[in-house]
Amino acid sequence: MPKHTAPSTARGASTSRPTPSVAIRLRDHALAALALYACPADTPAIEAPELQFLRRHAEAIGAYQGNWMATFQASLGAPAPVDASLLSLARALDLSDVELLAVVLAEAVEDQAMIGRVIAHLQAPVGGSRPTIGLLGAVFAPLVPTGERATDLLVDGPARASGLLVVSSDAAPLPERSVSVPAALCLALHGRDAAPAGTTIDDVAASSVRLAPSMLAAAAHHAAALDGSARRALVVRTASPSEGRAVASAVAGALRSRPLFIEGSEVAGLAPLMHLRGLLPIFVFDLGPGERKKLPAIPLYHGPAIVLAGTEGTVDAGSSPTAHWTLPVPPIDERRALWASAIGDASLAAELARGHRHGSGRIAHIGRLARHRAALDGRELTTHDDVAAASWVVEGGGMDALAQPITDRIPDEAFVTTPALREEMEHLLLRCRARDGLTDGLGASAIARYRPGVRALFVGPSGTGKTLAAGWLATQLGVPLYRVDLAAVTSKYIGETEKNLAQLLSRAEQAEVVLLFDEADSLFGKRTDVKDSNDRFANAQTNYLLQRIETFESIALLTSNSRGRFDSAFSRRLDAVIDFTLPGPDERRALWLAHLGAGHSLTPRELNLIAARADVAGGHIRNIVLSAAVLAHDEKAPISWTHVVRSLGGEYRKLGRQLPAELMPTNGER
């Protein structure tokens, strides 16, 4: 089988390679072969303009006067500059001469309308303006040794296997099927980028992320391990899409390549594209827990590849050696520099670096949004409020669909509680602030398996302030608070609940938000004896949650009315269990004052009486005050004792309880 890298030994070919005085491009050779097939030298006068076009090309390179195949072989040894990239690709794919010229002719049709007219004229009435396998086999048959067929090379050769040549899949007989070169490859042959469907070249979002020095050093290290290796894969784990793409771009750059991000499942034609444009394949996977995805094989590509994946699932690279890299949060000094670059304020950058464990992608994302917010207000300097507002926008989405943002800020004066509970919450706040670097200076046993996440359980009756405490904690930390929507997370389909939670937890880690699991015992409840398949799947879900919450690297708050409803294995995974008891008289009085504010007419004696006798929690006090405010608003008067007593009676009826006799309305009160 003749190759373009050696002198042709086809029938009638010369083994010498005369060097032409002027380099002839391959397109002219392909058109000359068409001319020799359609209008040989002894053809009578030609009237068709298509054939006249062919004859002129053949005469221009002397195809009628000499040995065309010898001239063609000489051009392979001293090619025209315009053919350099195609010949480099032909050597890489080991194309035969037939395939090489078939590619040239199929690409020329896409570039020059007259060549399409010529092809249509020669194939009339069966074919169209793209060459068919039958025509190409007949035209380039002289390049094939005796006993072989050019059509076999076109159907089973590397040009088709790599996707460089595409044979139409219609129902026509094989000789009548047309051959084409994909549009992206046509442009690549002319030195231009065109990403096929489902792919992206040089992602703009990735270029906007500044990576920490330690990340760049690690990228160079991984690139060195990939350089020169065949079929080696690097799996990069991260919850930040932009940071993952930036890291993959850095690895590609260290390999003297550019990134080709592949999100679709179609990989045909990628090997020629990557060779022509100097690209490195980067597969972008979205995997759930327990999900396994095989690394697609790119036909005739034998170089390294990168896989971008989240924190869940398994990547099957087959027999390829695989390295794994989970992107860490940069140390505080590097975070300070990243924040300074993102927002342009060194002092604010230092504060943000100390208080937040954001990665490079998240810092760049928040920085862009914060600067935009400042610009909308006509300010040059970015403030802490701009950063706080920007932090609610989670990169890549996925949070709002599974959790509800709780945007209310809870100031310190609104969090009224007992001294003991206040002390426990203050300690939890310190634990959250110190989670980065907490193990510095500690022993090996403390450092081993340490995760910088915080998990706390709030236990107590309804209305005792568990959700309010979560809001206070998030406000003090300056991070967003999201309440998990159990209806959106849970699914009747096997594995979907775990996948939803995996996505939610990964996004929460990347965005550094506080997750609030209200009535968490419905998700983290006790495992049961397996009596049927439903029990087995429910236990598997609980097992997954127990394992995943232990490795969670952000802040998770769970609430329940009783700690006895949780699986016993769950307690060890908690950093704090805080009991929210019903408030006593002193706390109730403080709660009444905090809710009533200054717009009321209750006397100190009346406040003391209602605090001592009305045994209700803070949530009920809130309802009572709002109801009393409605009555006062209707009368255009301050909230009075009468308004409070009437509203208190309604709240007691809701609870199915009898209002204390001391608080019963008198005859003068309605």
RALINMO-V992176 format. One record per backbone hydrogen bond with DSSP energy under -0.5 kcal/mol. CO is the residue of the C=O (numbers start at 1). NH is the residue of the N-H. Records with the same first field share a line. If there is no record, write none. Layout:
CO->NH / NH
//
This chain:
2->97
3->6
10->13
18->20
25->28 / 29
26->30
27->31
28->32
29->33
30->34
31->35
32->36
33->37
34->38
35->39
40->43
48->52
49->53
50->54
51->55
52->56
53->57
54->58
55->59
56->60
57->61
58->63
59->62
62->65 / 66
66->68
67->71
68->72
69->73
70->74
71->75
72->76
73->77
74->78
80->83
81->84
83->87
84->88
85->89
86->90
87->91
88->92
89->93
90->94 / 95
95->4
96->100
97->101
98->102
99->103
100->104
101->105
102->106
103->107
104->108
105->109
106->110
107->111
108->111 / 112
112->115 / 116
113->117
114->118
115->119
116->120
117->121
118->122
119->123
120->124
121->124
123->126 / 127
131->179
132->136
133->137
134->138
135->139
136->140
138->141
140->143
141->144
144->11
145->148
149->153
150->154
151->155
152->156
153->157
157->160 / 161
158->162
159->164 / 165
160->163
162->269
165->167
166->180
173->176
174->177
175->134
177->133
178->168
180->166
182->186
183->187
184->188
185->189
186->190
187->190 / 192
188->191
196->199
198->263 / 264
200->261
203->207
204->208
205->208
206->209
208->210
209->211
212->216
213->217
214->218
215->219
216->220
217->221
218->222
219->223
220->224
221->225
222->226
223->227
226->229
232->305
233->323
234->236 / 307
235->237 / 325
236->238 / 309
237->327
239->241
240->244
241->245
242->246
243->247
244->248
245->249
246->250
247->251
248->252
249->253
250->254
251->255
252->257
253->256
258->280
259->202 / 261
260->282
261->200 / 263
262->284
267->270
269->273
270->274
271->275
272->276
273->277
274->278 / 279
278->258
280->260
281->306
282->262
283->285 / 308
285->287
288->291
291->314
293->316
294->296
296->298
297->299
298->301
300->302
302->231
305->234
306->283
307->236 / 309
308->285
309->238
314->293 / 316
315->317
316->295
317->320
321->233
323->235
325->237 / 327
331->335
332->336
333->337
334->338
335->339
336->340
337->341
338->342
339->343 / 344
340->344
345->349
346->350
347->351
348->352
349->353
350->354
351->355
352->356
356->358
359->363
360->364
361->365
362->366
363->367
364->368
365->369
366->370
367->371
368->372
369->373
370->374
371->375
372->376
373->377
374->379
375->378
383->387
384->388
385->389
386->390
387->391
389->392
390->393
392->394
394->397
399->402 / 403
402->485
403->405
404->483
405->407
409->411
411->414 / 415
412->415
414->416
415->417
418->422
419->423
420->424
421->425
422->426
423->427
424->428
425->429
426->430
427->431
428->432
429->433
430->434
432->435
435->437 / 438
437->440
439->442
443->447
444->448
447->450
454->556
455->575 / 576
456->558
457->459 / 578
458->560
459->580
461->464
463->619
465->469
466->470
467->471
468->472
469->473
470->474
471->410 / 475
472->476
473->477
474->478 / 479
480->514
481->406
482->484 / 516
483->404
484->486
485->488 / 489
486->490
493->496 / 497
495->499
496->500
497->501
498->502
499->503
500->504
501->505
502->506
503->507
504->508
505->509
506->510
507->511
508->512 / 513
513->515 / 555
514->482
515->517 / 557
516->484 / 518
517->520 / 559
519->522
520->523 / 524
521->525
524->567
529->531
532->536
533->537
534->538
535->539
536->540
537->541
538->542
539->543
540->544
541->545
542->546
543->547
544->548
545->549
546->550
547->551
554->454 / 556
555->515
556->456
557->517
558->458
559->520
560->460
562->565
563->566
565->526
567->570 / 571
568->571 / 572
570->573
571->574
576->457
577->579
578->459
579->581
580->461
584->588
585->589
586->590
587->591
588->592
589->593
590->594
591->595
592->596
593->597
596->599
598->600
599->639
603->607
604->608
605->609
606->610
607->611
608->612
609->613
610->614
613->615
614->616
617->621
618->622
619->623
620->624
621->625
622->626
623->627
624->628
625->629
626->630
627->631
628->632
629->633
630->634
631->635
632->636 / 637
633->636
639->601
640->644
641->645
642->646
643->647
644->648
645->649
646->650
647->651
648->652
649->653
650->654
651->655
652->656 / 657
653->656
660->663
661->664
666->669
//
